[in-house]
Amino acid sequence: MPRRQEDPVGQFNFIVEIDGLEAGAFTNVDGLSSETEVVLFRSGNDRSTSLRKLPGLVTYGNVTLKRGYIGNHDLYQWRQQIINGMVDRRSVVITLLNEAREPVSRFVLYEAWPCKWQLSSLDGKGNDIVIEELVLAVERIELNN
């Protein structure tokens, strides 16, 4: 049954594309956020005893991508470039899809670079899938429809 216009989009249908990388399928995206610092201000001759609140600098949260480890080393090698002093900034596009797998919204992450790479724990008695995690520092996030 097609999604009705007022139905919210499910969190489970999305695609992640990273410029120049065979990124594979991700299981989780976290950290899409922006925040504006609040600057407190008051003139010395202001008759009010309360402070004004002005918008300050904008920061964007680090974005975490997770996927099942498939033996593809692209994400690790991208991180290794940063460790070796070669900053390689890329655009990342996260596309939300409806139930029919049609694009609903696109979030574009600009000037992204990996500030952390991690593998999940390994356990000889466990059944869990090994998860590869990449944390991206992002300079700007835009919503493009």
N, CA, C and O atoms as a MOPAC input file, in Angstrom:
PM7 MOZYME 1SCF
protein

 N      0.84400 1    -1.17900 1     0.00000 1
 C      0.00000 1     0.00000 1     0.00000 1
 C      0.88800 1     1.24200 1     0.00000 1
 O      1.80500 1     1.33000 1     0.81700 1
 N      0.64700 1     2.19300 1    -0.88200 1
 C      1.47100 1     3.39900 1    -0.93100 1
 C      1.34200 1     4.22600 1     0.34700 1
 O      0.31600 1     4.21000 1     1.02600 1
 N      2.39600 1     4.93200 1     0.64100 1
 C      2.41700 1     5.80300 1     1.81700 1
 C      1.48700 1     6.97700 1     1.59500 1
 O      1.53000 1     7.62700 1     0.55100 1
 N      0.64100 1     7.24900 1     2.58600 1
 C     -0.20500 1     8.44000 1     2.51700 1
 C      0.66300 1     9.66000 1     2.77500 1
 O      1.68500 1     9.57400 1     3.45600 1
 N      0.25400 1    10.78400 1     2.23100 1
 C      1.04000 1    12.01400 1     2.31300 1
 C      1.40300 1    12.37700 1     3.75000 1
 O      2.50300 1    12.87100 1     3.99900 1
 N      0.49500 1    12.13800 1     4.70200 1
 C      0.75300 1    12.56800 1     6.07600 1
 C      1.51600 1    11.53500 1     6.90700 1
 O      1.86600 1    11.81100 1     8.05400 1
 N      1.77700 1    10.35700 1     6.35100 1
 C      2.51800 1     9.34900 1     7.10000 1
 C      3.98500 1     9.74500 1     7.22400 1
 O      4.59200 1    10.17200 1     6.24200 1
 N      4.55900 1     9.60900 1     8.41200 1
 C      5.98600 1     9.90000 1     8.57200 1
 C      6.84200 1     8.85800 1     7.84300 1
 O      6.40500 1     7.73600 1     7.58700 1
 N      8.04500 1     9.25500 1     7.52500 1
 C      8.99000 1     8.38400 1     6.82200 1
 C      9.64600 1     7.44800 1     7.83500 1
 O     10.04300 1     7.87700 1     8.91800 1
 N      9.75700 1     6.18000 1     7.48000 1
 C     10.43300 1     5.21900 1     8.34600 1
 C     11.93600 1     5.46300 1     8.37100 1
 O     12.50700 1     5.96900 1     7.40500 1
 N     12.56500 1     5.10600 1     9.46800 1
 C     14.00400 1     5.33900 1     9.62800 1
 C     14.85800 1     4.24700 1     9.00300 1
 O     16.08600 1     4.32200 1     9.05500 1
 N     14.24000 1     3.24400 1     8.42000 1
 C     14.97100 1     2.06300 1     7.97000 1
 C     15.27900 1     2.03500 1     6.47700 1
 O     15.96500 1     1.12100 1     6.02200 1
 N     14.79700 1     3.00200 1     5.70000 1
 C     15.07600 1     3.04500 1     4.26000 1
 C     15.94000 1     4.25800 1     3.93800 1
 O     15.45200 1     5.38800 1     3.90700 1
 N     17.21300 1     4.01700 1     3.69900 1
 C     18.12300 1     5.11800 1     3.37700 1
 C     19.30800 1     4.58500 1     2.58400 1
 O     19.62900 1     3.39700 1     2.61900 1
 N     19.94000 1     5.49700 1     1.87500 1
 C     21.13900 1     5.17800 1     1.09200 1
 C     22.21300 1     6.19500 1     1.45900 1
 O     21.92200 1     7.38500 1     1.58500 1
 N     23.45300 1     5.73600 1     1.63000 1
 C     24.58700 1     6.61300 1     1.90400 1
 C     25.54200 1     6.53400 1     0.71800 1
 O     25.95100 1     5.44700 1     0.31100 1
 N     25.89500 1     7.70100 1     0.16700 1
 C     26.85200 1     7.77000 1    -0.93600 1
 C     28.00300 1     8.68200 1    -0.51900 1
 O     27.78500 1     9.79500 1    -0.03900 1
 N     29.22400 1     8.19900 1    -0.70800 1
 C     30.42100 1     8.96600 1    -0.37800 1
 C     31.20400 1     9.16500 1    -1.66400 1
 O     31.51800 1     8.19900 1    -2.35900 1
 N     31.52400 1    10.42300 1    -1.98700 1
 C     32.26400 1    10.72600 1    -3.22000 1
 C     33.47800 1     9.82400 1    -3.37700 1
 O     34.34400 1     9.77800 1    -2.50300 1
 N     33.53700 1     9.11500 1    -4.48300 1
 C     34.72100 1     8.35800 1    -4.83300 1
 C     34.92000 1     7.04900 1    -4.10400 1
 O     35.95500 1     6.40800 1    -4.29100 1
 N     33.97300 1     6.61800 1    -3.27800 1
 C     34.14600 1     5.37500 1    -2.52700 1
 C     33.02100 1     4.39800 1    -2.83000 1
 O     31.87400 1     4.79100 1    -3.04000 1
 N     33.37100 1     3.12100 1    -2.84700 1
 C     32.37600 1     2.05500 1    -2.87200 1
 C     31.98800 1     1.81700 1    -1.41700 1
 O     32.57000 1     0.96500 1    -0.74500 1
 N     31.02000 1     2.55800 1    -0.94200 1
 C     30.72500 1     2.57000 1     0.48600 1
 C     29.95400 1     1.34600 1     0.95200 1
 O     30.04800 1     0.98300 1     2.12400 1
 N     29.20100 1     0.70300 1     0.08200 1
 C     28.39000 1    -0.42300 1     0.51200 1
 C     27.13800 1     0.04500 1     1.23100 1
 O     26.81000 1     1.23200 1     1.22200 1
 N     26.44700 1    -0.88700 1     1.84900 1
 C     25.19000 1    -0.57500 1     2.53800 1
 C     25.44700 1    -0.34700 1     4.02400 1
 O     26.11700 1    -1.14900 1     4.67500 1
 N     24.92200 1     0.73100 1     4.54500 1
 C     25.08600 1     1.05400 1     5.96200 1
 C     23.84800 1     0.64000 1     6.74200 1
 O     22.73100 1     0.67800 1     6.22700 1
 N     24.06000 1     0.24600 1     7.98300 1
 C     22.95800 1    -0.17400 1     8.84600 1
 C     22.48200 1     0.93900 1     9.76100 1
 O     21.37800 1     0.87300 1    10.30000 1
 N     23.31500 1     1.96800 1     9.94100 1
 C     22.97200 1     3.01400 1    10.89900 1
 C     23.66400 1     4.31600 1    10.52300 1
 O     24.83000 1     4.32200 1    10.12800 1
 N     22.93500 1     5.41400 1    10.65000 1
 C     23.47600 1     6.77000 1    10.50700 1
 C     23.02200 1     7.53500 1    11.73400 1
 O     21.84100 1     7.51400 1    12.07900 1
 N     23.94600 1     8.21000 1    12.39400 1
 C     23.60100 1     8.94500 1    13.61100 1
 C     24.36400 1    10.26300 1    13.64300 1
 O     25.49300 1    10.34500 1    13.16000 1
 N     23.74400 1    11.29500 1    14.21200 1
 C     24.43500 1    12.55500 1    14.44900 1
 C     24.11600 1    13.67500 1    13.48900 1
 O     24.77500 1    14.71400 1    13.53100 1
 N     23.12800 1    13.50700 1    12.62000 1
 C     22.75000 1    14.61200 1    11.72900 1
 C     22.16200 1    15.72000 1    12.59100 1
 O     21.01900 1    15.62700 1    13.03900 1
 N     22.94700 1    16.77000 1    12.82200 1
 C     22.48500 1    17.83600 1    13.71100 1
 C     23.23200 1    19.13600 1    13.43600 1
 O     24.33900 1    19.14200 1    12.89800 1
 N     22.59300 1    20.22800 1    13.82000 1
 C     23.24900 1    21.54000 1    13.79800 1
 C     22.85500 1    22.28000 1    15.06500 1
 O     21.78300 1    22.05800 1    15.62800 1
 N     23.73300 1    23.15400 1    15.49700 1
 C     23.48100 1    23.92100 1    16.71600 1
 C     24.08500 1    25.31300 1    16.55900 1
 O     25.19300 1    25.47200 1    16.04700 1
 N     23.34100 1    26.30800 1    17.00400 1
 C     23.82400 1    27.68600 1    16.98000 1
 C     24.12700 1    28.11600 1    18.40600 1
 O     23.28300 1    28.00500 1    19.29500 1
 N     25.33700 1    28.60700 1    18.61100 1
 C     25.73400 1    29.09800 1    19.92100 1
 C     24.90100 1    30.32800 1    20.26300 1
 O     24.62900 1    31.16300 1    19.40000 1
 N     24.50000 1    30.43200 1    21.52400 1
 C     23.75000 1    31.59600 1    21.99100 1
 C     24.74400 1    32.57300 1    22.61800 1
 O     25.46800 1    32.22500 1    23.55100 1
 N     24.76900 1    33.80300 1    22.09200 1
 C     25.66100 1    34.84000 1    22.59600 1
 C     24.84400 1    35.76900 1    23.48600 1
 O     23.86100 1    36.36300 1    23.04300 1
 N     25.25700 1    35.88700 1    24.73300 1
 C     24.57200 1    36.78200 1    25.66400 1
 C     25.15200 1    38.18000 1    25.52000 1
 O     26.37000 1    38.35000 1    25.45600 1
 N     24.27100 1    39.18900 1    25.46800 1
 C     24.71300 1    40.55800 1    25.21000 1
 C     23.86500 1    41.53100 1    26.02000 1
 O     22.65700 1    41.34900 1    26.17400 1
 N     24.52200 1    42.56400 1    26.53100 1
 C     23.81600 1    43.65100 1    27.19800 1
 C     24.66500 1    44.90200 1    27.10800 1
 O     25.83900 1    44.88700 1    27.47800 1
 N     24.07700 1    45.98900 1    26.61600 1
 C     24.76400 1    47.28300 1    26.57800 1
 C     24.79900 1    47.87000 1    27.97900 1
 O     23.90500 1    47.62900 1    28.79000 1
 N     25.84200 1    48.64300 1    28.25200 1
 C     25.96700 1    49.26000 1    29.56700 1
 C     24.85600 1    50.24600 1    29.87700 1
 O     24.51100 1    50.43600 1    31.04300 1
 N     24.29100 1    50.87700 1    28.86000 1
 C     23.23000 1    51.85900 1    29.10700 1
 C     21.83000 1    51.26500 1    28.93600 1
 O     20.84500 1    52.00400 1    28.91000 1
 N     21.73400 1    49.95500 1    28.82200 1
 C     20.43600 1    49.28900 1    28.65800 1
 C     19.65800 1    49.38000 1    29.96500 1
 O     20.18700 1    49.04600 1    31.02500 1
 N     18.40900 1    49.82900 1    29.90000 1
 C     17.57500 1    49.95300 1    31.10200 1
 C     17.07200 1    48.59600 1    31.59100 1
 O     16.68600 1    48.45600 1    32.75100 1
 N     17.07600 1    47.62100 1    30.72700 1
 C     16.60300 1    46.29100 1    31.10400 1
 C     17.68200 1    45.56400 1    31.90200 1
 O     18.87600 1    45.73600 1    31.65600 1
 N     17.24900 1    44.76200 1    32.84400 1
 C     18.20800 1    43.97000 1    33.62100 1
 C     18.39100 1    42.56600 1    33.03200 1
 O     19.12800 1    41.74500 1    33.57900 1
 N     17.72700 1    42.30900 1    31.93700 1
 C     17.88200 1    40.99200 1    31.31400 1
 C     18.84200 1    41.08200 1    30.12600 1
 O     19.01400 1    42.13600 1    29.51300 1
 N     19.44500 1    39.96600 1    29.83200 1
 C     20.38800 1    39.88800 1    28.72500 1
 C     19.65300 1    39.58900 1    27.42700 1
 O     18.63400 1    38.89800 1    27.42000 1
 N     20.18100 1    40.11500 1    26.33700 1
 C     19.68400 1    39.75400 1    25.01300 1
 C     20.39300 1    38.47300 1    24.58700 1
 O     21.53400 1    38.22100 1    24.97200 1
 N     19.71400 1    37.69000 1    23.80400 1
 C     20.30700 1    36.45600 1    23.28300 1
 C     20.38900 1    36.57700 1    21.77300 1
 O     19.37800 1    36.71300 1    21.08400 1
 N     21.62800 1    36.52300 1    21.27100 1
 C     21.88100 1    36.67500 1    19.84400 1
 C     22.43100 1    35.36900 1    19.27700 1
 O     23.10800 1    34.62300 1    19.98400 1
 N     22.14500 1    35.08900 1    18.00600 1
 C     22.72600 1    33.88400 1    17.40700 1
 C     24.22200 1    34.06200 1    17.16200 1
 O     24.67000 1    35.10000 1    16.67600 1
 N     24.97300 1    33.03700 1    17.50600 1
 C     26.42200 1    33.05500 1    17.29900 1
 C     26.82100 1    32.08600 1    16.19900 1
 O     26.12300 1    31.94300 1    15.19600 1
 N     27.94400 1    31.43000 1    16.39900 1
 C     28.47700 1    30.50200 1    15.40500 1
 C     27.65700 1    29.21800 1    15.33800 1
 O     27.09500 1    28.76600 1    16.33600 1
 N     27.60200 1    28.65200 1    14.16100 1
 C     26.88600 1    27.39600 1    13.93600 1
 C     27.90100 1    26.25400 1    13.89600 1
 O     28.95100 1    26.36600 1    13.26400 1
 N     27.57600 1    25.16500 1    14.57300 1
 C     28.39300 1    23.95700 1    14.49000 1
 C     27.50400 1    22.79300 1    14.05700 1
 O     26.30400 1    22.77200 1    14.32800 1
 N     28.11300 1    21.84200 1    13.38800 1
 C     27.40600 1    20.64900 1    12.92700 1
 C     27.99200 1    19.44700 1    13.64200 1
 O     29.20800 1    19.33700 1    13.79700 1
 N     27.12600 1    18.55100 1    14.07600 1
 C     27.57000 1    17.37400 1    14.80700 1
 C     28.35800 1    16.41200 1    13.93800 1
 O     28.17500 1    16.36100 1    12.72100 1
 N     29.23800 1    15.64900 1    14.57500 1
 C     29.90700 1    14.56800 1    13.86800 1
 C     28.86400 1    13.52300 1    13.48000 1
 O     27.93600 1    13.25400 1    14.24400 1
 N     29.01100 1    12.94600 1    12.31800 1
 C     28.05400 1    11.96200 1    11.81000 1
 C     28.70700 1    10.58300 1    11.84200 1
 O     29.80300 1    10.38900 1    11.31500 1
 N     28.02400 1     9.63900 1    12.46400 1
 C     28.52900 1     8.27600 1    12.59200 1
 C     27.82100 1     7.36000 1    11.60000 1
 O     26.59300 1     7.32600 1    11.53000 1
 N     28.61800 1     6.62200 1    10.83800 1
 C     28.10000 1     5.63900 1     9.88400 1
 C     28.51700 1     4.25000 1    10.35500 1
 O     29.66400 1     4.04700 1    10.75300 1
 N     27.58800 1     3.29400 1    10.31300 1
 C     27.90200 1     1.91400 1    10.69800 1
 C     27.43300 1     0.96900 1     9.60000 1
 O     26.39100 1     1.17000 1     8.97700 1
 N     28.24300 1    -0.07300 1     9.38300 1
 C     27.87600 1    -1.10700 1     8.41700 1
 C     28.49900 1    -2.42700 1     8.84700 1
 O     29.47400 1    -2.45400 1     9.59900 1
 N     27.92500 1    -3.51700 1     8.36100 1
 C     28.53800 1    -4.81600 1     8.58500 1
 C     29.86800 1    -4.86700 1     7.84700 1
 O     29.96000 1    -4.45600 1     6.69100 1
 N     30.89500 1    -5.37400 1     8.51900 1
 C     32.22800 1    -5.41900 1     7.91300 1
 C     32.23900 1    -6.44000 1     6.78300 1
 O     31.90300 1    -7.60700 1     6.98600 1
 N     32.62800 1    -5.99000 1     5.58700 1
 C     32.58500 1    -6.84500 1     4.39700 1
 C     33.96700 1    -7.08000 1     3.78700 1
 O     34.07400 1    -7.68600 1     2.72100 1
 N     35.01000 1    -6.61500 1     4.43900 1
 C     36.35800 1    -6.79700 1     3.90500 1
 C     36.77400 1    -5.73000 1     2.91300 1
 O     37.88100 1    -5.78600 1     2.37700 1
 N     35.90500 1    -4.75500 1     2.65500 1
 C     36.23600 1    -3.61900 1     1.79700 1
 C     37.00400 1    -2.61400 1     2.65400 1
 O     36.52100 1    -2.21100 1     3.71200 1
 N     38.18600 1    -2.20800 1     2.21200 1
 C     39.05400 1    -1.36100 1     3.03000 1
 C     38.96300 1     0.12500 1     2.69000 1
 O     39.77300 1     0.90900 1     3.18400 1
 N     38.00600 1     0.53300 1     1.86600 1
 C     37.90900 1     1.93600 1     1.43900 1
 C     37.79300 1     2.90600 1     2.61300 1
 O     38.48100 1     3.92700 1     2.64000 1
 N     36.93100 1     2.60000 1     3.58200 1
 C     36.74200 1     3.51400 1     4.71100 1
 C     38.00900 1     3.60100 1     5.56500 1
 O     38.40400 1     4.68800 1     5.98700 1
 N     38.63900 1     2.45900 1     5.81700 1
 C     39.87800 1     2.44000 1     6.59100 1
 C     40.97400 1     3.22800 1     5.87700 1
 O     41.70100 1     3.99200 1     6.51200 1
 N     41.09600 1     3.05000 1     4.57400 1
 C     42.13200 1     3.76000 1     3.81500 1
 C     41.87500 1     5.26300 1     3.79500 1
 O     42.81800 1     6.05300 1     3.84200 1
 N     40.61100 1     5.66300 1     3.72500 1
 C     40.28200 1     7.09400 1     3.79700 1
 C     40.72100 1     7.64900 1     5.14300 1
 O     41.31000 1     8.72800 1     5.20400 1
 N     40.44200 1     6.92500 1     6.22200 1
 C     40.87100 1     7.34500 1     7.56400 1
 C     42.39800 1     7.38700 1     7.64100 1
 O     42.96300 1     8.30500 1     8.23700 1
 N     43.06400 1     6.40500 1     7.04600 1
 C     44.52700 1     6.34500 1     7.09700 1
 C     45.16000 1     7.55800 1     6.41600 1
 O     46.21500 1     8.02700 1     6.84500 1
 N     44.52700 1     8.06700 1     5.36100 1
 C     45.03700 1     9.28100 1     4.71500 1
 C     45.07200 1    10.44600 1     5.70500 1
 O     46.02300 1    11.22700 1     5.70800 1
 N     44.05300 1    10.56400 1     6.53400 1
 C     44.00400 1    11.63900 1     7.53300 1
 C     45.13900 1    11.45300 1     8.53100 1
 O     45.83000 1    12.41300 1     8.87400 1
 N     45.33400 1    10.23000 1     8.99500 1
 C     46.40900 1     9.93800 1     9.94800 1
 C     47.76100 1    10.30100 1     9.35000 1
 O     48.64800 1    10.77200 1    10.06200 1
 N     47.92500 1    10.08700 1     8.05000 1
 C     49.18600 1    10.38000 1     7.36800 1
 C     49.33400 1    11.84700 1     6.97700 1
 O     50.29800 1    12.21100 1     6.30300 1
 N     48.39600 1    12.69100 1     7.38900 1
 C     48.51200 1    14.12800 1     7.14800 1
 C     47.94900 1    14.61000 1     5.82800 1
 O     48.15200 1    15.76600 1     5.45600 1
 N     47.24800 1    13.75100 1     5.11600 1
 C     46.64900 1    14.14700 1     3.83800 1
 C     45.14000 1    14.28400 1     4.02600 1
 O     44.40200 1    13.30700 1     3.90200 1
 N     44.69000 1    15.49300 1     4.32200 1
 C     43.26700 1    15.70800 1     4.57200 1
 C     42.50400 1    15.55400 1     3.25800 1
 O     42.74700 1    16.27800 1     2.29200 1
 N     41.59800 1    14.61700 1     3.24300 1
 C     40.80800 1    14.28300 1     2.05200 1
 C     39.33500 1    14.50900 1     2.38600 1
 O     38.66000 1    13.62100 1     2.90600 1
 N     38.85200 1    15.70800 1     2.07900 1
 C     37.46000 1    16.06200 1     2.37800 1
 C     36.57100 1    15.63000 1     1.22000 1
 O     36.92400 1    15.78000 1     0.05000 1
 N     35.41000 1    15.09200 1     1.57400 1
 C     34.48000 1    14.60300 1     0.55400 1
 C     33.05700 1    15.01200 1     0.90100 1
 O     32.74200 1    15.33000 1     2.04700 1
 N     32.21500 1    14.99500 1    -0.10900 1
 C     30.78300 1    15.18000 1     0.11500 1
 C     30.15400 1    13.81500 1     0.35700 1
 O     30.54100 1    12.81500 1    -0.24700 1
 N     29.17700 1    13.79900 1     1.25400 1
 C     28.43400 1    12.58200 1     1.56700 1
 C     26.95700 1    12.91200 1     1.39900 1
 O     26.49400 1    13.95000 1     1.87100 1
 N     26.22100 1    12.04000 1     0.73400 1
 C     24.78600 1    12.25000 1     0.54000 1
 C     24.03500 1    11.11700 1     1.22800 1
 O     24.28400 1     9.93900 1     0.96800 1
 N     23.11300 1    11.49400 1     2.11000 1
 C     22.25100 1    10.53000 1     2.78700 1
 C     20.84100 1    10.77000 1     2.27200 1
 O     20.26700 1    11.83800 1     2.48600 1
 N     20.28800 1     9.77900 1     1.59800 1
 C     18.97100 1     9.90200 1     0.98600 1
 C     17.96700 1     9.05800 1     1.75800 1
 O     18.14100 1     7.84800 1     1.90300 1
 N     16.91200 1     9.70800 1     2.25500 1
 C     15.81100 1     8.99000 1     2.89800 1
 C     14.84600 1     8.52200 1     1.81700 1
 O     14.54700 1     9.25900 1     0.87700 1
 N     14.36400 1     7.29500 1     1.95800 1
 C     13.46600 1     6.71000 1     0.96800 1
 C     12.11900 1     6.36900 1     1.60100 1
 O     12.03800 1     6.06800 1     2.79200 1
 N     11.07100 1     6.42100 1     0.79200 1
 C      9.76600 1     5.97900 1     1.28000 1
 C      9.65000 1     4.46500 1     1.08800 1
 O     10.61000 1     3.80500 1     0.68900 1
 N      8.45700 1     3.92100 1     1.37700 1
 C      8.26300 1     2.47200 1     1.28000 1
 C      8.45200 1     1.94700 1    -0.13900 1
 O      8.80800 1     0.78400 1    -0.32700 1
 N      8.21700 1     2.79200 1    -1.13600 1
 C      8.40500 1     2.40300 1    -2.53700 1
 C      9.85200 1     2.59800 1    -2.98900 1
 O     10.15900 1     2.46100 1    -4.17300 1
 N     10.74500 1     2.92000 1    -2.03900 1
 C     12.16900 1     3.15500 1    -2.29300 1
 C     12.40200 1     4.36600 1    -3.18600 1
 O     13.37000 1     4.40900 1    -3.94600 1
 N     11.50600 1     5.35300 1    -3.09200 1
 C     11.64300 1     6.61300 1    -3.82000 1
 C     12.23500 1     7.65900 1    -2.88300 1
 O     11.89200 1     7.68600 1    -1.70200 1
 N     13.12200 1     8.52500 1    -3.38900 1
 C     13.72400 1     9.55900 1    -2.53700 1
 C     12.67700 1    10.50800 1    -1.95800 1
 O     11.78200 1    10.97800 1    -2.65900 1
 N     12.81300 1    10.77500 1    -0.66200 1
 C     11.95000 1    11.73300 1     0.03400 1
 C     12.75100 1    12.99000 1     0.36800 1
 O     12.28500 1    14.10500 1     0.13600 1
 N     13.94700 1    12.81100 1     0.90900 1
 C     14.82600 1    13.92700 1     1.27700 1
 C     16.27400 1    13.50000 1     1.10000 1
 O     16.62000 1    12.32600 1     1.23000 1
 N     17.12100 1    14.50300 1     0.79500 1
 C     18.56200 1    14.26100 1     0.68500 1
 C     19.29000 1    15.22000 1     1.62400 1
 O     19.09700 1    16.43400 1     1.57300 1
 N     20.12200 1    14.64800 1     2.47100 1
 C     20.97900 1    15.44500 1     3.34300 1
 C     22.38500 1    15.38500 1     2.75700 1
 O     22.94600 1    14.30300 1     2.57900 1
 N     22.95000 1    16.55000 1     2.45800 1
 C     24.29400 1    16.61200 1     1.89000 1
 C     25.24500 1    17.09600 1     2.97600 1
 O     25.04600 1    18.16300 1     3.55700 1
 N     26.27600 1    16.30800 1     3.24600 1
 C     27.31000 1    16.64700 1     4.21600 1
 C     28.50600 1    17.16100 1     3.42900 1
 O     29.05800 1    16.45000 1     2.58900 1
 N     28.90100 1    18.38900 1     3.70000 1
 C     29.99100 1    19.01400 1     2.95500 1
 C     31.28700 1    18.98400 1     3.75400 1
 O     31.29100 1    19.10600 1     4.97800 1
 N     32.39200 1    18.81800 1     3.01800 1
 C     33.74300 1    18.85000 1     3.60100 1
 C     33.89900 1    17.81600 1     4.71400 1
 O     34.51300 1    18.09600 1     5.74300 1
 N     33.34700 1    16.63500 1     4.50800 1
 C     33.42300 1    15.57200 1     5.51300 1
 C     34.77000 1    14.85700 1     5.43700 1
 O     35.31300 1    14.62900 1     4.35600 1
 N     35.29100 1    14.51300 1     6.60900 1
 C     36.51900 1    13.71800 1     6.68400 1
 C     36.45400 1    12.83300 1     7.93000 1
 O     35.87700 1    13.23400 1     8.94100 1
 N     37.03900 1    11.63500 1     7.86900 1
 C     36.92000 1    10.69200 1     8.98000 1
 C     37.82800 1    11.05200 1    10.15300 1
 O     39.05000 1    11.10200 1    10.01900 1
 N     37.20600 1    11.30200 1    11.30100 1
 C     37.98000 1    11.60500 1    12.51200 1
 C     38.10600 1    10.37600 1    13.41900 1
 O     38.84800 1    10.39900 1    14.40100 1
 N     37.37300 1     9.29800 1    13.08600 1
 C     37.47200 1     8.06600 1    13.87800 1
 C     37.02100 1     6.88300 1    13.02400 1
 O     36.05000 1     6.97800 1    12.27400 1
 N     37.74400 1     5.76500 1    13.15000 1
 C     37.35900 1     4.49500 1    12.53200 1
 C     37.45200 1     3.43600 1    13.61100 1
 O     38.38100 1     3.44900 1    14.41900 1
 N     36.49200 1     2.51300 1    13.63000 1
 C     36.48400 1     1.50900 1    14.69400 1
 C     35.78900 1     0.23900 1    14.22200 1
 O     34.81500 1     0.29300 1    13.47000 1
 N     36.30300 1    -0.90800 1    14.67300 1
 C     35.62700 1    -2.19100 1    14.48400 1
 C     35.00900 1    -2.59300 1    15.81100 1
 O     35.53900 1    -2.27400 1    16.87500 1
 N     33.88400 1    -3.29600 1    15.74200 1
 C     33.25200 1    -3.79000 1    16.96600 1
 C     34.12800 1    -4.87200 1    17.59600 1
 O     35.09200 1    -5.34300 1    16.99100 1
 N     33.78100 1    -5.24800 1    18.79800 1
 C     34.52000 1    -6.28200 1    19.51900 1
 C     34.46900 1    -7.60800 1    18.78200 1
 O     33.49500 1    -7.92300 1    18.09800 1
 N     35.53100 1    -8.37300 1    18.93500 1
 C     35.59200 1    -9.72600 1    18.39000 1
 C     35.47700 1   -10.69600 1    19.55800 1
 O     36.11100 1   -10.50000 1    20.59500 1
 N     34.66900 1   -11.74500 1    19.39500 1
 C     34.41500 1   -12.68000 1    20.48800 1
 C     34.31000 1   -14.08900 1    19.91200 1
 O     33.41200 1   -14.37100 1    19.11800 1
 N     35.21000 1   -14.95800 1    20.30300 1
 C     35.22300 1   -16.32600 1    19.80100 1
 C     33.97200 1   -17.11100 1    20.13900 1
 O     33.69500 1   -18.12000 1    19.49100 1
 N     33.20800 1   -16.68300 1    21.13200 1
 C     31.98300 1   -17.38700 1    21.52200 1
 C     30.72600 1   -16.68500 1    21.01400 1
 O     29.61400 1   -17.13900 1    21.28200 1
 N     30.89200 1   -15.58900 1    20.28800 1
 C     29.72600 1   -14.80300 1    19.88300 1
 C     29.21100 1   -15.13800 1    18.49700 1
 O     29.88900 1   -15.79100 1    17.70400 1
 N     28.00500 1   -14.68100 1    18.22000 1
 C     27.36800 1   -14.85400 1    16.91200 1
 C     27.13800 1   -13.53800 1    16.19400 1
 O     26.62100 1   -13.52900 1    15.07600 1
 N     27.50800 1   -12.43400 1    16.80700 1
 C     27.21700 1   -11.12500 1    16.23100 1
 C     28.06000 1   -10.86000 1    14.98600 1
 O     29.14400 1   -11.41800 1    14.81600 1
 N     27.54100 1   -10.00700 1    14.13500 1
 C     28.24300 1    -9.54900 1    12.93700 1
 C     29.27200 1    -8.49800 1    13.35200 1
 O     29.00200 1    -7.68000 1    14.23200 1
 N     30.44000 1    -8.51500 1    12.72900 1
 C     31.44000 1    -7.47000 1    12.97200 1
 C     30.93400 1    -6.18000 1    12.32500 1
 O     30.57300 1    -6.16600 1    11.14900 1
 N     30.91400 1    -5.10500 1    13.10100 1
 C     30.41800 1    -3.80600 1    12.63700 1
 C     31.59100 1    -2.85000 1    12.46900 1
 O     32.41800 1    -2.69600 1    13.36800 1
 N     31.64900 1    -2.21400 1    11.30900 1
 C     32.64000 1    -1.17600 1    11.02300 1
 C     31.96900 1     0.17300 1    11.23700 1
 O     30.86600 1     0.41400 1    10.74500 1
 N     32.64000 1     1.04700 1    11.97100 1
 C     32.08500 1     2.36700 1    12.29100 1
 C     33.04200 1     3.45000 1    11.81000 1
 O     34.25300 1     3.36100 1    12.01000 1
 N     32.48100 1     4.47100 1    11.17400 1
 C     33.26400 1     5.61400 1    10.71800 1
 C     32.58100 1     6.87500 1    11.22400 1
 O     31.38900 1     7.07800 1    10.99100 1
 N     33.33600 1     7.72300 1    11.91700 1
 C     32.80700 1     8.99500 1    12.40500 1
 C     33.37300 1    10.09900 1    11.52600 1
 O     34.58500 1    10.19800 1    11.33200 1
 N     32.47800 1    10.92800 1    10.99700 1
 C     32.86800 1    12.00000 1    10.08600 1
 C     32.73200 1    13.36100 1    10.74800 1
 O     31.69200 1    13.67500 1    11.32600 1
 N     33.78200 1    14.17000 1    10.66300 1
 C     33.69300 1    15.58800 1    11.01000 1
 C     33.10800 1    16.28500 1     9.78300 1
 O     33.54800 1    16.04700 1     8.65800 1
 N     32.12700 1    17.13400 1    10.00200 1
 C     31.36900 1    17.74500 1     8.90900 1
 C     31.35300 1    19.25700 1     9.09900 1
 O     31.13100 1    19.73700 1    10.21000 1
 N     31.58300 1    20.00900 1     8.03000 1
 C     31.56500 1    21.47100 1     8.13100 1
 C     30.19100 1    22.07200 1     7.89300 1
 O     29.88600 1    23.15400 1     8.39500 1
 N     29.35200 1    21.36600 1     7.11900 1
 C     28.02500 1    21.91800 1     6.82000 1
 C     27.09800 1    20.78300 1     6.39800 1
 O     27.51900 1    19.83700 1     5.73200 1
 N     25.83200 1    20.88900 1     6.79300 1
 C     24.80700 1    19.93800 1     6.36800 1
 C     23.67800 1    20.73300 1     5.73700 1
 O     23.20000 1    21.71100 1     6.31300 1
 N     23.25200 1    20.31300 1     4.55300 1
 C     22.12100 1    20.97000 1     3.88900 1
 C     21.08200 1    19.93100 1     3.51600 1
 O     21.41400 1    18.80600 1     3.14400 1
 N     19.82300 1    20.32100 1     3.61800 1
 C     18.71400 1    19.48000 1     3.19000 1
 C     18.34100 1    19.88300 1     1.77900 1
 O     17.90800 1    21.01100 1     1.54300 1
 N     18.51100 1    18.95700 1     0.83400 1
 C     18.15900 1    19.19800 1    -0.57000 1
 C     17.04700 1    18.24600 1    -0.94900 1
 O     17.17400 1    17.03500 1    -0.76800 1
 N     15.95800 1    18.78100 1    -1.47300 1
 C     14.84400 1    17.91400 1    -1.90100 1
 C     14.89000 1    17.68200 1    -3.38100 1
 O     14.03600 1    16.97900 1    -3.92200 1

